């Protein structure tokens, strides 16, 4: 049932105008605040519109949308500070890697009981990797008795490639190479070298310096950031050495790769980069600014097959909200197929609903692109994971510094592999 409306007079420039507004009785009126971390004004506008439409759907509830801050960890730190001060919103979005941090701080509500009481709720409409992370119960070390939120969206890596440079180099693009069963690390490197040979100002491959990029190659070589139960570092093995050796050799080739630590997006947008490894979030900027023929493709096969990341974030409920039932209802509305389709239309996100309707909405969101590269990857992707048994920021810091040394030639892959887990031990619970 939608809210009733009543005509209210608004005095504007001396003229009394009538406006329809929701009408609820004072004793039933509930106000919920909710927050996301939009990247630009276009996203703010979409979330504002979503807030208004969901507001009309929820009887007796008024929504107040807040656009969060920057893309850095400051957004999460601000939320935790506001929670401690009692000023955090009722519902907010956080990155998937931060779920454990917020749950262990007592800042988010375990929704398991509310979910169990709703006969229409089914958590399994979302990607199973996300469900696995959101239902983890640290008290029992199982997936029973916990639900920390609902996934807002998903993303995966793809290789954005410049078709014009592939044509100029006279080689098949990554889509064709994959179809021919030839898309391996070796053919990936050969393609990068062929494109870099086109000119001194042209690079073959670029990727930015953060954990996910080298982590993709580490996973495809059969290694992992963590041990099996995710209680310790898992990088001290031959797979890590194999992956970092491949990457170190790639970066050592003269002019083939954009130097690690340099933003690879500007040279790609300018037309001077053959392949750019990034997530779905790079699509809007590429559509808006790339003046060459381009598309996206799945990443190449490593020694142990293809791998990818399932990047995600979750809507969660403030543990101290005065209206938990309405907040849970808001989460379900915000993750509906209809609302996710509106977010998907921006071009930067993939719906978190693993249903034919949601996938179809995504595939049709940017016609002409090989959008299936992203949804195919989600089927075999590893979810970015909250670290319940330690400090992910601490581990990421020491690991990232070590990998940077390797890719810049200051440390051998063997040296990294033999010392990283000892160096990172302090960031795991003993």
TITORNU-667872 format. One record per residue (C-alpha): residue number from 1; residue in three letters; x, y negated, z negated. Coordinates in Angstrom, 2 decimals. Layout:
<rs>
<r NUM 'ALA' <X Y Z>>
...
</rs>
This chain:
<rs>
<r 1 'UNK' <0.00 0.00 0.00>>
<r 2 'UNK' <1.33 -3.43 0.90>>
<r 3 'UNK' <1.14 -6.43 -1.36>>
<r 4 'UNK' <-1.89 -8.67 -1.23>>
<r 5 'UNK' <-1.28 -12.18 0.02>>
<r 6 'UNK' <-2.63 -15.53 -0.95>>
<r 7 'UNK' <-2.50 -18.90 0.81>>
<r 8 'UNK' <-0.25 -21.33 -0.99>>
<r 9 'UNK' <0.06 -25.01 -0.16>>
<r 10 'UNK' <3.57 -26.24 0.56>>
<r 11 'UNK' <4.26 -29.97 0.82>>
<r 12 'UNK' <6.70 -30.56 3.67>>
<r 13 'UNK' <7.42 -34.06 5.02>>
<r 14 'UNK' <4.15 -35.28 3.54>>
<r 15 'UNK' <2.06 -32.53 5.19>>
<r 16 'UNK' <0.37 -29.77 3.25>>
<r 17 'UNK' <1.09 -26.46 5.03>>
<r 18 'UNK' <-0.39 -23.06 4.20>>
<r 19 'UNK' <1.89 -20.11 3.76>>
<r 20 'UNK' <1.06 -16.46 3.01>>
<r 21 'UNK' <3.05 -15.05 0.10>>
<r 22 'UNK' <2.83 -11.75 -1.80>>
<r 23 'UNK' <0.42 -11.82 -4.72>>
<r 24 'UNK' <0.94 -9.63 -7.77>>
<r 25 'UNK' <-0.21 -10.04 -11.28>>
<r 26 'UNK' <2.32 -11.49 -13.69>>
<r 27 'UNK' <2.50 -8.39 -15.86>>
<r 28 'UNK' <3.25 -6.16 -12.85>>
<r 29 'UNK' <5.75 -8.38 -11.08>>
<r 30 'UNK' <9.24 -6.87 -10.89>>
<r 31 'UNK' <12.20 -8.64 -9.35>>
<r 32 'UNK' <15.10 -6.57 -8.05>>
<r 33 'UNK' <18.39 -8.07 -6.93>>
<r 34 'UNK' <20.55 -6.15 -4.46>>
<r 35 'UNK' <23.89 -6.76 -2.80>>
<r 36 'UNK' <25.97 -5.60 0.15>>
<r 37 'UNK' <29.36 -6.70 1.45>>
<r 38 'UNK' <28.63 -8.07 4.94>>
<r 39 'UNK' <31.49 -8.83 7.31>>
<r 40 'UNK' <29.90 -11.78 9.10>>
<r 41 'UNK' <26.82 -13.97 9.41>>
<r 42 'UNK' <25.14 -11.55 11.83>>
<r 43 'UNK' <25.20 -8.86 9.15>>
<r 44 'UNK' <23.93 -11.29 6.53>>
<r 45 'UNK' <21.02 -12.15 8.81>>
<r 46 'UNK' <20.15 -8.47 9.37>>
<r 47 'UNK' <20.27 -7.61 5.66>>
<r 48 'UNK' <18.20 -10.67 4.85>>
<r 49 'UNK' <15.59 -9.56 7.37>>
<r 50 'UNK' <15.68 -6.00 5.97>>
<r 51 'UNK' <15.17 -7.37 2.46>>
<r 52 'UNK' <12.13 -9.30 3.58>>
<r 53 'UNK' <10.53 -6.34 5.36>>
<r 54 'UNK' <11.21 -3.89 2.52>>
<r 55 'UNK' <9.88 -6.47 0.07>>
<r 56 'UNK' <6.53 -6.33 1.86>>
<r 57 'UNK' <6.50 -2.53 1.60>>
<r 58 'UNK' <7.07 -2.33 -2.15>>
<r 59 'UNK' <3.96 -3.20 -4.11>>
<r 60 'UNK' <4.61 -5.26 -7.23>>
<r 61 'UNK' <8.29 -5.76 -6.39>>
<r 62 'UNK' <10.07 -8.90 -5.22>>
<r 63 'UNK' <13.52 -8.49 -3.71>>
<r 64 'UNK' <16.37 -10.94 -3.87>>
<r 65 'UNK' <19.23 -10.16 -1.48>>
<r 66 'UNK' <22.79 -11.26 -2.24>>
<r 67 'UNK' <25.57 -11.31 0.36>>
<r 68 'UNK' <28.73 -10.09 -1.33>>
<r 69 'UNK' <32.29 -11.28 -0.91>>
<r 70 'UNK' <35.31 -10.22 1.04>>
<r 71 'UNK' <36.44 -6.86 2.41>>
<r 72 'UNK' <39.07 -6.45 -0.29>>
<r 73 'UNK' <38.83 -4.65 -3.63>>
<r 74 'UNK' <37.84 -8.01 -5.13>>
<r 75 'UNK' <34.25 -7.18 -4.25>>
<r 76 'UNK' <34.31 -4.09 -6.46>>
<r 77 'UNK' <36.25 -5.82 -9.22>>
<r 78 'UNK' <33.68 -8.62 -9.25>>
<r 79 'UNK' <30.84 -6.13 -9.60>>
<r 80 'UNK' <32.49 -4.41 -12.56>>
<r 81 'UNK' <33.15 -7.75 -14.24>>
<r 82 'UNK' <29.52 -8.74 -13.70>>
<r 83 'UNK' <28.36 -5.41 -15.10>>
<r 84 'UNK' <30.37 -6.04 -18.26>>
<r 85 'UNK' <28.84 -9.50 -18.50>>
<r 86 'UNK' <25.31 -8.21 -17.87>>
<r 87 'UNK' <24.89 -10.15 -14.62>>
<r 88 'UNK' <25.39 -7.45 -11.97>>
<r 89 'UNK' <22.56 -6.89 -9.45>>
<r 90 'UNK' <20.09 -4.05 -9.92>>
<r 91 'UNK' <21.21 -2.29 -6.74>>
<r 92 'UNK' <24.48 -2.69 -4.87>>
<r 93 'UNK' <26.62 -1.10 -2.20>>
<r 94 'UNK' <30.09 0.26 -2.99>>
<r 95 'UNK' <32.66 2.18 -0.90>>
<r 96 'UNK' <32.55 5.95 -1.29>>
<r 97 'UNK' <36.02 6.02 -2.83>>
<r 98 'UNK' <34.75 3.85 -5.72>>
<r 99 'UNK' <31.89 6.10 -6.87>>
<r 100 'UNK' <34.01 7.83 -9.52>>
<r 101 'UNK' <35.44 4.55 -10.77>>
<r 102 'UNK' <31.98 3.02 -11.25>>
<r 103 'UNK' <30.45 6.18 -12.75>>
<r 104 'UNK' <33.30 6.59 -15.22>>
<r 105 'UNK' <32.90 2.93 -16.21>>
<r 106 'UNK' <29.25 3.67 -17.02>>
<r 107 'UNK' <28.21 1.07 -14.45>>
<r 108 'UNK' <25.92 3.16 -12.25>>
<r 109 'UNK' <22.88 5.24 -13.06>>
<r 110 'UNK' <22.74 8.99 -12.57>>
<r 111 'UNK' <19.62 9.34 -10.42>>
<r 112 'UNK' <19.27 13.12 -10.68>>
<r 113 'UNK' <16.18 13.07 -12.92>>
<r 114 'UNK' <14.42 10.45 -10.82>>
<r 115 'UNK' <15.17 12.44 -7.66>>
<r 116 'UNK' <13.93 15.67 -9.21>>
<r 117 'UNK' <10.65 13.99 -10.18>>
<r 118 'UNK' <9.97 12.83 -6.60>>
<r 119 'UNK' <8.50 15.70 -4.54>>
<r 120 'UNK' <9.06 13.80 -1.29>>
<r 121 'UNK' <12.76 13.15 -1.81>>
<r 122 'UNK' <15.29 15.31 0.03>>
<r 123 'UNK' <18.97 14.46 -0.35>>
<r 124 'UNK' <19.91 16.93 2.38>>
<r 125 'UNK' <18.82 14.58 5.17>>
<r 126 'UNK' <22.25 12.95 4.75>>
<r 127 'UNK' <25.60 14.29 5.93>>
<r 128 'UNK' <26.60 17.24 3.72>>
<r 129 'UNK' <30.06 15.79 3.07>>
<r 130 'UNK' <28.43 12.71 1.53>>
<r 131 'UNK' <25.97 14.76 -0.49>>
<r 132 'UNK' <28.87 16.82 -1.84>>
<r 133 'UNK' <30.55 13.70 -3.19>>
<r 134 'UNK' <27.42 11.95 -4.50>>
<r 135 'UNK' <26.16 14.99 -6.43>>
<r 136 'UNK' <29.44 15.87 -8.12>>
<r 137 'UNK' <29.02 16.16 -11.89>>
<r 138 'UNK' <32.33 15.59 -13.69>>
<r 139 'UNK' <30.94 16.98 -16.94>>
<r 140 'UNK' <30.32 20.42 -15.42>>
<r 141 'UNK' <32.73 20.12 -12.46>>
<r 142 'UNK' <29.87 21.25 -10.25>>
<r 143 'UNK' <27.25 19.78 -7.92>>
<r 144 'UNK' <24.37 20.16 -10.35>>
<r 145 'UNK' <22.74 17.49 -12.47>>
<r 146 'UNK' <24.12 14.41 -10.74>>
<r 147 'UNK' <23.14 11.97 -8.02>>
<r 148 'UNK' <25.14 8.75 -8.08>>
<r 149 'UNK' <23.46 6.98 -5.18>>
<r 150 'UNK' <22.38 7.33 -1.57>>
<r 151 'UNK' <24.70 6.85 1.42>>
<r 152 'UNK' <24.02 3.66 3.37>>
<r 153 'UNK' <25.94 4.56 6.49>>
<r 154 'UNK' <28.76 6.59 7.97>>
<r 155 'UNK' <31.67 6.02 10.29>>
<r 156 'UNK' <34.51 7.96 11.82>>
<r 157 'UNK' <37.68 7.25 13.74>>
<r 158 'UNK' <37.87 7.12 17.51>>
<r 159 'UNK' <40.51 6.03 19.97>>
<r 160 'UNK' <39.50 2.81 21.67>>
<r 161 'UNK' <41.25 2.97 25.03>>
<r 162 'UNK' <41.93 0.53 27.86>>
<r 163 'UNK' <40.74 2.27 31.04>>
<r 164 'UNK' <42.50 -0.26 33.26>>
<r 165 'UNK' <45.88 0.63 31.75>>
<r 166 'UNK' <45.21 4.35 32.12>>
<r 167 'UNK' <44.34 3.75 35.78>>
<r 168 'UNK' <47.47 1.67 36.31>>
<r 169 'UNK' <49.59 4.41 34.74>>
<r 170 'UNK' <47.90 7.02 36.93>>
<r 171 'UNK' <46.85 9.31 34.07>>
<r 172 'UNK' <43.55 10.75 32.89>>
<r 173 'UNK' <41.87 8.98 30.01>>
<r 174 'UNK' <41.41 10.76 26.66>>
<r 175 'UNK' <37.81 11.77 27.44>>
<r 176 'UNK' <38.89 13.63 30.56>>
<r 177 'UNK' <41.89 15.17 28.81>>
<r 178 'UNK' <39.62 16.45 26.03>>
<r 179 'UNK' <37.19 17.91 28.57>>
<r 180 'UNK' <40.11 19.68 30.25>>
<r 181 'UNK' <41.34 21.11 26.96>>
<r 182 'UNK' <44.56 19.09 27.18>>
<r 183 'UNK' <44.03 16.51 24.44>>
<r 184 'UNK' <46.81 17.37 21.96>>
<r 185 'UNK' <49.40 15.40 20.01>>
<r 186 'UNK' <51.83 16.08 22.85>>
<r 187 'UNK' <49.55 14.71 25.58>>
<r 188 'UNK' <48.58 11.84 23.30>>
<r 189 'UNK' <52.26 10.85 22.98>>
<r 190 'UNK' <52.87 11.34 26.70>>
<r 191 'UNK' <49.93 9.05 27.49>>
<r 192 'UNK' <51.24 6.39 25.12>>
<r 193 'UNK' <54.70 6.56 26.70>>
<r 194 'UNK' <53.30 6.30 30.24>>
<r 195 'UNK' <51.27 3.21 29.36>>
<r 196 'UNK' <54.13 1.54 27.48>>
<r 197 'UNK' <56.28 1.98 30.59>>
<r 198 'UNK' <53.99 -0.44 32.45>>
<r 199 'UNK' <55.73 -3.49 30.99>>
<r 200 'UNK' <57.69 -4.92 28.09>>
<r 201 'UNK' <54.57 -6.54 26.64>>
<r 202 'UNK' <52.45 -3.39 26.84>>
<r 203 'UNK' <52.16 -0.83 24.04>>
<r 204 'UNK' <50.79 2.69 24.29>>
<r 205 'UNK' <49.32 3.17 20.81>>
<r 206 'UNK' <48.52 1.08 17.77>>
<r 207 'UNK' <47.05 1.74 14.35>>
<r 208 'UNK' <46.90 -0.35 11.23>>
<r 209 'UNK' <48.75 0.37 8.00>>
<r 210 'UNK' <46.32 1.95 5.55>>
<r 211 'UNK' <45.85 5.42 4.12>>
<r 212 'UNK' <43.32 6.70 6.66>>
<r 213 'UNK' <45.53 6.47 9.74>>
<r 214 'UNK' <48.48 8.63 8.65>>
<r 215 'UNK' <46.02 10.70 6.62>>
<r 216 'UNK' <44.24 11.74 9.81>>
<r 217 'UNK' <47.48 13.26 11.16>>
<r 218 'UNK' <48.29 14.82 7.78>>
<r 219 'UNK' <44.90 16.56 7.72>>
<r 220 'UNK' <45.27 17.73 11.35>>
<r 221 'UNK' <48.58 19.35 10.40>>
<r 222 'UNK' <46.90 21.39 7.67>>
<r 223 'UNK' <47.86 19.28 4.67>>
<r 224 'UNK' <45.76 17.08 2.38>>
<r 225 'UNK' <46.08 14.17 -0.01>>
<r 226 'UNK' <44.86 16.39 -2.87>>
<r 227 'UNK' <45.15 19.93 -4.15>>
<r 228 'UNK' <42.11 22.18 -3.80>>
<r 229 'UNK' <40.21 20.99 -6.88>>
<r 230 'UNK' <41.38 17.39 -6.36>>
<r 231 'UNK' <43.16 17.16 -9.68>>
<r 232 'UNK' <46.64 16.47 -8.32>>
<r 233 'UNK' <48.62 15.39 -5.28>>
<r 234 'UNK' <48.56 17.89 -2.42>>
<r 235 'UNK' <51.16 16.45 -0.04>>
<r 236 'UNK' <54.18 18.56 -1.02>>
<r 237 'UNK' <54.00 21.03 1.87>>
<r 238 'UNK' <55.21 21.68 5.40>>
<r 239 'UNK' <52.06 20.25 6.98>>
<r 240 'UNK' <52.85 16.81 5.59>>
<r 241 'UNK' <56.39 17.03 6.93>>
<r 242 'UNK' <55.14 18.07 10.37>>
<r 243 'UNK' <52.66 15.17 10.55>>
<r 244 'UNK' <55.09 12.52 9.36>>
<r 245 'UNK' <57.83 13.84 11.64>>
<r 246 'UNK' <55.53 13.44 14.63>>
<r 247 'UNK' <54.56 9.92 13.59>>
<r 248 'UNK' <58.12 8.86 12.75>>
<r 249 'UNK' <59.30 10.04 16.18>>
<r 250 'UNK' <56.40 8.23 17.85>>
<r 251 'UNK' <57.23 4.95 16.13>>
<r 252 'UNK' <60.94 5.38 16.92>>
<r 253 'UNK' <60.22 5.35 20.67>>
<r 254 'UNK' <61.17 1.93 22.01>>
<r 255 'UNK' <58.07 -0.20 22.60>>
<r 256 'UNK' <55.58 2.70 22.59>>
<r 257 'UNK' <53.76 1.89 19.32>>
<r 258 'UNK' <52.78 -1.42 17.79>>
<r 259 'UNK' <55.13 -1.71 14.77>>
<r 260 'UNK' <53.56 -0.14 11.70>>
<r 261 'UNK' <52.27 -2.87 9.44>>
<r 262 'UNK' <51.34 -5.16 12.35>>
<r 263 'UNK' <47.66 -5.65 13.13>>
<r 264 'UNK' <47.06 -3.65 16.32>>
<r 265 'UNK' <43.65 -5.12 17.11>>
<r 266 'UNK' <44.82 -8.41 18.71>>
<r 267 'UNK' <47.05 -6.71 21.32>>
<r 268 'UNK' <44.24 -4.31 22.15>>
<r 269 'UNK' <41.69 -7.10 22.59>>
<r 270 'UNK' <44.17 -9.03 24.73>>
<r 271 'UNK' <44.54 -6.06 27.09>>
<r 272 'UNK' <48.12 -5.14 26.17>>
<r 273 'UNK' <47.47 -1.91 24.25>>
<r 274 'UNK' <46.46 1.42 25.76>>
<r 275 'UNK' <44.98 3.12 22.68>>
<r 276 'UNK' <43.83 1.68 19.36>>
<r 277 'UNK' <42.89 4.01 16.50>>
<r 278 'UNK' <40.04 2.54 14.46>>
<r 279 'UNK' <36.56 3.14 13.11>>
<r 280 'UNK' <33.16 2.27 14.48>>
<r 281 'UNK' <33.41 -1.13 12.82>>
<r 282 'UNK' <35.79 -2.27 15.58>>
<r 283 'UNK' <33.06 -1.98 18.23>>
<r 284 'UNK' <31.34 -5.40 17.86>>
<r 285 'UNK' <34.58 -7.35 18.22>>
<r 286 'UNK' <35.63 -5.25 21.21>>
<r 287 'UNK' <32.27 -5.75 22.92>>
<r 288 'UNK' <32.42 -9.48 22.31>>
<r 289 'UNK' <36.01 -10.15 23.34>>
<r 290 'UNK' <37.57 -7.40 25.49>>
<r 291 'UNK' <37.74 -8.49 29.14>>
<r 292 'UNK' <38.79 -5.13 30.57>>
<r 293 'UNK' <37.23 -1.70 31.09>>
<r 294 'UNK' <37.29 0.28 27.88>>
<r 295 'UNK' <35.63 3.16 26.07>>
<r 296 'UNK' <36.12 5.37 23.01>>
<r 297 'UNK' <37.26 8.96 22.72>>
<r 298 'UNK' <37.75 11.60 20.05>>
<r 299 'UNK' <41.17 11.90 18.45>>
<r 300 'UNK' <43.60 14.54 19.75>>
<r 301 'UNK' <44.07 18.05 18.40>>
<r 302 'UNK' <46.87 18.56 15.91>>
<r 303 'UNK' <48.66 21.82 15.01>>
<r 304 'UNK' <45.66 22.91 12.90>>
<r 305 'UNK' <42.94 21.47 15.16>>
<r 306 'UNK' <40.98 18.24 15.21>>
<r 307 'UNK' <40.41 16.23 12.08>>
<r 308 'UNK' <38.76 12.95 11.26>>
<r 309 'UNK' <37.47 10.92 8.33>>
<r 310 'UNK' <33.89 10.37 7.35>>
<r 311 'UNK' <33.98 6.83 6.05>>
<r 312 'UNK' <30.97 5.88 3.99>>
<r 313 'UNK' <29.54 3.78 1.24>>
<r 314 'UNK' <26.61 4.21 -1.10>>
<r 315 'UNK' <23.77 2.18 -2.51>>
<r 316 'UNK' <23.88 2.69 -6.27>>
<r 317 'UNK' <21.76 1.53 -9.20>>
<r 318 'UNK' <23.04 -0.61 -12.06>>
<r 319 'UNK' <23.09 1.59 -15.16>>
<r 320 'UNK' <21.47 -1.22 -17.15>>
<r 321 'UNK' <18.68 -2.09 -14.75>>
<r 322 'UNK' <15.35 -2.65 -16.45>>
<r 323 'UNK' <13.53 -1.05 -13.51>>
<r 324 'UNK' <15.15 2.29 -12.60>>
<r 325 'UNK' <12.10 3.76 -10.83>>
<r 326 'UNK' <11.67 0.74 -8.57>>
<r 327 'UNK' <15.43 0.61 -7.95>>
<r 328 'UNK' <15.44 4.25 -6.82>>
<r 329 'UNK' <12.49 3.49 -4.54>>
<r 330 'UNK' <14.50 0.61 -3.10>>
<r 331 'UNK' <17.43 2.95 -2.38>>
<r 332 'UNK' <15.13 5.28 -0.46>>
<r 333 'UNK' <13.70 2.41 1.56>>
<r 334 'UNK' <17.15 1.00 2.35>>
<r 335 'UNK' <18.31 4.39 3.65>>
<r 336 'UNK' <15.22 5.13 5.74>>
<r 337 'UNK' <15.59 5.88 9.45>>
<r 338 'UNK' <13.92 2.60 10.36>>
<r 339 'UNK' <16.19 0.45 8.21>>
<r 340 'UNK' <19.33 2.32 9.25>>
<r 341 'UNK' <18.39 1.76 12.89>>
<r 342 'UNK' <18.40 -2.00 12.25>>
<r 343 'UNK' <21.90 -1.82 10.75>>
<r 344 'UNK' <23.07 0.47 13.57>>
<r 345 'UNK' <21.94 -2.07 16.15>>
<r 346 'UNK' <24.76 -4.35 14.97>>
<r 347 'UNK' <27.17 -1.86 16.53>>
<r 348 'UNK' <29.40 -1.40 13.49>>
<r 349 'UNK' <27.75 1.47 11.61>>
<r 350 'UNK' <26.42 4.97 12.10>>
<r 351 'UNK' <23.32 6.10 10.19>>
<r 352 'UNK' <24.05 8.33 7.21>>
<r 353 'UNK' <20.98 10.42 8.01>>
<r 354 'UNK' <22.10 13.57 9.80>>
<r 355 'UNK' <18.79 13.93 11.63>>
<r 356 'UNK' <17.99 13.99 15.37>>
<r 357 'UNK' <16.08 10.71 15.11>>
<r 358 'UNK' <18.92 8.86 13.38>>
<r 359 'UNK' <21.59 10.26 15.69>>
<r 360 'UNK' <19.51 9.35 18.76>>
<r 361 'UNK' <19.12 5.79 17.45>>
<r 362 'UNK' <22.88 5.53 17.16>>
<r 363 'UNK' <23.65 7.05 20.56>>
<r 364 'UNK' <21.33 4.49 22.16>>
<r 365 'UNK' <22.63 1.54 20.13>>
<r 366 'UNK' <25.42 0.54 22.55>>
<r 367 'UNK' <24.53 1.88 26.01>>
<r 368 'UNK' <27.44 2.73 28.29>>
<r 369 'UNK' <29.83 3.74 25.52>>
<r 370 'UNK' <30.85 7.28 24.64>>
<r 371 'UNK' <29.11 6.98 21.27>>
<r 372 'UNK' <29.11 10.76 20.88>>
<r 373 'UNK' <32.84 10.51 20.09>>
<r 374 'UNK' <31.83 9.23 16.66>>
<r 375 'UNK' <28.94 11.59 15.91>>
<r 376 'UNK' <30.89 14.60 17.17>>
<r 377 'UNK' <33.69 13.66 14.79>>
<r 378 'UNK' <31.31 13.47 11.84>>
<r 379 'UNK' <30.58 17.16 12.17>>
<r 380 'UNK' <34.19 18.12 11.35>>
<r 381 'UNK' <35.29 15.02 9.43>>
<r 382 'UNK' <36.63 15.00 5.88>>
<r 383 'UNK' <34.72 12.57 3.66>>
<r 384 'UNK' <36.73 9.84 1.98>>
<r 385 'UNK' <36.52 11.01 -1.59>>
<r 386 'UNK' <36.17 9.43 -5.01>>
<r 387 'UNK' <38.96 10.58 -7.30>>
<r 388 'UNK' <37.44 11.78 -10.55>>
<r 389 'UNK' <40.71 13.07 -12.01>>
<r 390 'UNK' <42.89 10.03 -11.61>>
<r 391 'UNK' <43.39 6.57 -10.15>>
<r 392 'UNK' <42.90 6.38 -6.40>>
<r 393 'UNK' <44.27 2.80 -6.16>>
<r 394 'UNK' <47.43 3.86 -8.00>>
<r 395 'UNK' <47.92 6.98 -5.90>>
<r 396 'UNK' <47.16 5.12 -2.68>>
<r 397 'UNK' <49.73 2.47 -3.59>>
<r 398 'UNK' <52.66 4.80 -4.11>>
<r 399 'UNK' <51.68 7.06 -1.21>>
<r 400 'UNK' <51.18 4.16 1.19>>
<r 401 'UNK' <54.54 2.63 0.31>>
<r 402 'UNK' <56.29 5.94 0.89>>
<r 403 'UNK' <54.60 6.56 4.24>>
<r 404 'UNK' <55.50 3.05 5.38>>
<r 405 'UNK' <59.15 3.78 4.59>>
<r 406 'UNK' <58.96 6.96 6.68>>
<r 407 'UNK' <57.30 5.35 9.69>>
<r 408 'UNK' <59.75 2.45 9.59>>
<r 409 'UNK' <62.68 4.89 9.51>>
<r 410 'UNK' <63.88 4.11 5.99>>
<r 411 'UNK' <63.09 7.57 4.59>>
<r 412 'UNK' <62.94 11.03 6.12>>
<r 413 'UNK' <59.68 13.00 6.15>>
<r 414 'UNK' <61.41 15.69 4.10>>
<r 415 'UNK' <62.39 13.17 1.43>>
<r 416 'UNK' <58.81 11.92 1.21>>
<r 417 'UNK' <57.34 15.42 1.02>>
<r 418 'UNK' <59.76 16.56 -1.68>>
<r 419 'UNK' <59.19 13.60 -3.99>>
<r 420 'UNK' <55.68 12.19 -3.42>>
<r 421 'UNK' <53.78 14.45 -5.81>>
<r 422 'UNK' <56.29 13.79 -8.59>>
<r 423 'UNK' <56.12 10.05 -7.89>>
<r 424 'UNK' <52.31 10.14 -7.95>>
<r 425 'UNK' <51.86 12.38 -11.01>>
<r 426 'UNK' <51.25 9.44 -13.33>>
<r 427 'UNK' <48.10 8.53 -11.41>>
<r 428 'UNK' <46.38 11.84 -12.13>>
<r 429 'UNK' <44.87 12.91 -15.44>>
<r 430 'UNK' <47.17 15.40 -17.14>>
</rs>
